[in-house]
Amino acid sequence: MNTDTNSYTFIFSAVLAVAVAAILSFTALSLKDKQNENIVQEKMQNILSTIRIHKSREESGKVFDNYIREKVSINKFGKIIDGIDAFDVDLSKELYKDLDKQVFPLYIAQKDDKKYYIIPIRGAGLWNAIWGYVCLEDDLNTVYGINLDHQGETPGLGAEINKKWFQDRFIGKKIIDEKGDFVSVRVVKGGVKNLPVSEQSHVVDGISGGTITSDGVSNMIMERIKNYIPYFKKIRVSTS
């Protein structure tokens, strides 16, 4: 073939374009599998962190089933929904559904002969989505651990919700008051010590300069956990 002709140049360019496209497509598919694996392992890592099991992302994938003994999906009435894997439930999609149609995933962990109940949460911060997991002790009241993260909160302010020093403030707090009513755990500005003693076990100190994000965390915890109360009541009845 005459390499000096326009037809040769066109054919060569076309073949090269197809070859490059094929290579890029193969690479993208190969990377997608690895990316999906990393996403799953990171999710497992975050869930385990709420029961104070801190492993690398890869190690979390290996030990996840050793601690997470049950995964259940429930509706707003506290009824278990068969056929839906809680791990596959995407809260970013569920939040756009009517409450009657939402699925609420729950992870039940076992550590040192004690049960823990881990609730996925998701809401809105100042700039974008915030999310995480709240772990309750087997009294279904006391916060054992929490994992929080965000998509675009302000560095040094609202973005601090993913720091250990902030998340540790939730440990030991109660979601049920002395009357047996669900009150959640709120993030407050001005200091916990300035509140009545009866309220102090249900609040944590907020982040200075991160008021809107702090309010978002409060709303997120309240709005998500309240949907699990009917299920928790059934557990209490069955174990009493």
SVG drawing of the C-alpha trace seen along z (x, -y; Angstrom):
<svg xmlns="http://www.w3.org/2000/svg" viewBox="-46 -30 50 45">
<polyline fill="none" stroke="black" stroke-width="0.4" points="0.0,0.0 1.2,-3.4 1.8,-5.1 1.8,-8.6 -1.9,-8.5 -4.7,-10.2 -6.6,-6.8 -3.6,-5.2 -3.6,-8.1 -7.3,-7.7 -7.2,-3.9 -4.2,-4.1 -5.9,-6.8 -9.1,-4.7 -7.2,-1.5 -5.2,-3.4 -8.4,-5.0 -10.1,-1.6 -7.1,-0.1 -6.7,-2.9 -10.5,-2.8 -10.3,1.0 -7.3,0.6 -9.0,-2.2 -12.2,-0.2 -10.4,2.9 -8.5,0.8 -11.7,-0.9 -13.5,2.4 -10.5,3.9 -10.2,0.8 -14.0,0.8 -13.9,4.2 -11.1,3.1 -12.9,-0.2 -16.1,1.7 -14.1,4.0 -12.5,1.1 -15.9,-0.6 -17.3,2.6 -14.2,3.0 -14.3,-0.6 -18.0,-0.2 -17.1,2.8 -14.2,0.9 -16.5,-2.0 -19.2,0.4 -16.6,2.3 -15.1,-0.9 -18.3,-1.6 -17.8,1.5 -14.2,0.4 -12.7,2.9 -10.1,0.9 -8.6,2.8 -7.2,1.9 -9.6,1.8 -8.4,5.2 -8.4,6.8 -11.9,5.5 -13.2,7.4 -11.7,10.6 -13.0,10.3 -16.3,8.6 -18.4,11.7 -16.7,12.7 -18.3,9.7 -21.4,8.9 -23.6,11.9 -26.9,10.6 -28.0,8.1 -31.7,7.3 -33.8,4.9 -36.9,3.5 -39.8,1.2 -41.1,-1.7 -43.3,0.6 -40.4,2.6 -41.2,5.6 -38.4,7.5 -38.4,7.5 -37.4,10.8 -35.3,11.0 -33.4,7.7 -29.7,7.7 -29.2,4.9 -25.7,4.4 -27.0,3.6 -29.5,0.9 -28.4,-2.5 -29.6,-5.3 -28.8,-7.9 -31.7,-6.4 -34.0,-5.4 -34.2,-9.0 -36.0,-10.0 -38.7,-7.4 -41.9,-7.9 -41.4,-6.7 -43.8,-3.8 -41.6,-2.5 -38.2,-3.0 -36.0,-0.1 -34.0,-0.5 -30.9,1.6 -29.5,2.8 -26.4,4.7 -26.3,6.8 -22.7,7.4 -21.3,9.8 -18.2,9.0 -17.0,10.4 -20.4,12.2 -22.3,9.0 -24.6,7.8 -24.4,4.4 -26.9,2.8 -25.4,0.7 -27.7,-1.8 -26.6,-3.4 -27.5,-7.2 -27.5,-9.8 -28.5,-13.4 -27.5,-16.9 -24.7,-19.1 -23.9,-22.7 -22.7,-22.0 -23.5,-18.4 -24.4,-15.0 -23.2,-13.7 -23.5,-10.1 -22.3,-7.4 -23.2,-4.7 -24.4,-4.7 -23.8,-1.7 -26.0,-1.0 -25.2,1.3 -27.5,4.2 -29.7,2.0 -30.8,0.3 -30.1,-3.0 -26.5,-3.7 -24.2,-4.8 -21.2,-2.5 -19.6,-4.1 -20.2,-6.3 -18.6,-6.9 -19.3,-10.1 -18.1,-11.4 -19.0,-14.1 -18.8,-15.0 -17.8,-18.6 -18.1,-20.3 -15.8,-23.3 -12.2,-22.2 -11.5,-23.0 -15.2,-23.6 -18.0,-21.2 -15.5,-18.8 -14.3,-18.0 -17.2,-15.6 -15.0,-12.8 -12.4,-13.4 -12.0,-10.9 -12.1,-13.7 -15.6,-14.7 -17.0,-11.2 -15.7,-10.2 -18.1,-12.7 -21.0,-10.5 -19.8,-7.5 -22.0,-6.7 -24.8,-9.1 -28.4,-7.9 -31.1,-8.0 -33.9,-7.3 -34.8,-9.6 -35.8,-8.7 -39.5,-8.5 -38.7,-5.9 -39.2,-8.3 -37.0,-8.5 -35.1,-11.8 -32.0,-11.0 -28.6,-12.6 -28.2,-16.3 -25.2,-18.3 -25.4,-21.6 -23.7,-25.0 -22.7,-26.5 -21.6,-23.6 -23.2,-20.5 -22.4,-21.6 -24.7,-24.6 -27.7,-22.4 -29.9,-20.7 -28.4,-17.5 -31.4,-15.5 -30.4,-16.6 -26.7,-16.2 -26.7,-12.5 -28.5,-13.2 -26.3,-16.0 -22.7,-16.5 -20.7,-19.7 -20.8,-21.1 -18.0,-22.2 -17.0,-25.8 -17.9,-27.6 -19.7,-24.5 -23.2,-25.2 -25.1,-24.2 -23.2,-21.0 -23.7,-20.2 -27.4,-20.8 -27.3,-18.5 -25.7,-15.7 -28.4,-16.2 -31.2,-16.0 -29.6,-13.0 -29.3,-11.0 -32.8,-11.9 -34.5,-11.3 -32.8,-8.0 -32.8,-6.3 -36.5,-7.1 -37.4,-4.7 -35.8,-1.8 -37.7,-2.4 -40.7,-0.1 -38.2,2.7 -36.3,2.1 -39.6,2.2 -40.3,5.7 -36.8,6.8 -37.4,5.6 -40.7,7.4 -39.3,10.6 -36.3,10.6 -38.2,9.4"/>
</svg>
